[in-house]
Amino acid sequence: MTTLTVAEAEAIDAALRLIVADLAPDARYLPKYGGVVIAPDPDSDRFVGGIFVYTGHVSLEFSEGARFDDPAGRLQGKGKARRHLKFRTSADVAAQDTRGFLAQALSVPG
């Protein structure tokens, strides 16, 4: 397993936050579970997923990812509701239709 550099982890995080800012300008990030969770409504504690940095990748978790349209089968995970994407480079963010999945996450009612 290749170790993710701090610079690459920061680049992935920045790319993810840029997409979230474009789709949900009022979203906020709350520290939780060793990463940050994304709360699309600043007046609510509901969150749609989170960003978590690991040794070899950054994971974007979706609380209701099992409900998403995913015809290419990019989402990983077998849980009842949660799904995730793994990024090892900042180029992976665009390559995995992250914007499309974040758009779905931010429109799924809580």
C-alpha positions in Angstrom: 0.0 0.0 0.0 1.3 3.4 -0.9 1.3 6.1 1.8 -0.7 9.2 0.9 1.4 12.4 1.2 0.1 15.2 3.3 0.2 17.5 0.2 -1.9 15.0 -1.8 -4.4 14.5 1.1 -4.8 18.3 1.3 -5.3 18.6 -2.5 -8.0 15.9 -2.4 -9.7 17.6 0.6 -9.6 21.0 -1.2 -11.1 19.5 -4.4 -13.9 17.9 -2.4 -14.6 21.1 -0.5 -14.7 23.1 -3.7 -17.4 20.9 -5.1 -19.4 21.1 -1.9 -19.1 24.9 -1.8 -20.4 25.1 -5.4 -23.3 22.8 -4.7 -24.2 24.0 -1.2 -22.6 27.3 -0.3 -24.1 27.3 3.2 -22.7 23.8 4.1 -20.5 23.5 7.1 -18.0 21.0 8.3 -18.1 19.5 11.8 -15.3 17.4 13.3 -16.7 14.0 14.0 -15.5 10.3 13.8 -11.9 11.3 13.2 -12.7 13.4 10.2 -15.2 16.0 9.2 -18.9 15.5 8.4 -20.7 17.7 5.9 -23.9 19.5 7.2 -25.6 21.1 4.2 -27.9 23.2 6.3 -26.0 25.4 8.9 -29.1 25.4 11.1 -29.3 21.6 11.4 -27.2 18.8 12.8 -28.1 16.5 9.9 -25.1 15.5 7.9 -25.0 13.8 4.5 -21.5 12.3 4.7 -18.0 13.1 5.6 -14.3 13.3 4.6 -11.8 11.0 6.3 -8.1 10.8 5.7 -6.4 7.4 6.0 -2.8 6.3 5.4 -3.3 5.3 1.8 -6.4 7.3 0.7 -9.0 9.9 1.5 -12.5 8.5 1.8 -15.7 10.5 1.0 -18.5 8.7 2.9 -22.2 9.1 2.1 -24.7 8.5 4.8 -27.4 7.4 2.4 -25.2 6.3 -0.5 -27.1 3.0 -1.0 -30.0 5.1 -2.3 -27.9 6.8 -5.0 -28.0 6.3 -8.7 -24.7 4.6 -9.5 -24.9 2.9 -12.9 -21.1 2.6 -13.2 -20.8 0.9 -9.8 -18.3 3.4 -8.4 -19.6 3.5 -4.8 -18.0 1.0 -2.4 -19.4 -0.6 0.6 -22.0 -3.2 1.5 -23.8 -1.6 4.5 -27.5 -1.0 4.7 -27.2 2.7 3.9 -23.6 3.9 3.7 -21.4 4.0 0.7 -18.0 5.6 0.0 -15.5 6.7 -2.6 -11.7 6.3 -2.2 -9.3 8.8 -3.6 -5.5 8.2 -3.9 -4.8 11.3 -6.0 -6.6 14.6 -6.6 -7.3 13.4 -10.2 -9.5 10.6 -8.7 -12.0 13.2 -7.6 -13.1 14.1 -11.1 -12.6 10.6 -12.4 -15.1 9.1 -10.0 -18.1 11.5 -10.7 -17.7 12.9 -7.2 -19.7 16.0 -8.2 -22.6 13.8 -9.2 -22.6 11.8 -6.0 -22.3 15.0 -3.9 -25.2 16.5 -5.8 -27.3 13.4 -4.9 -26.1 13.5 -1.3 -27.0 17.2 -0.9 -30.5 16.6 -2.3 -31.4 13.5 -0.3 -33.9 14.4 2.4 -32.8 13.5 6.0 
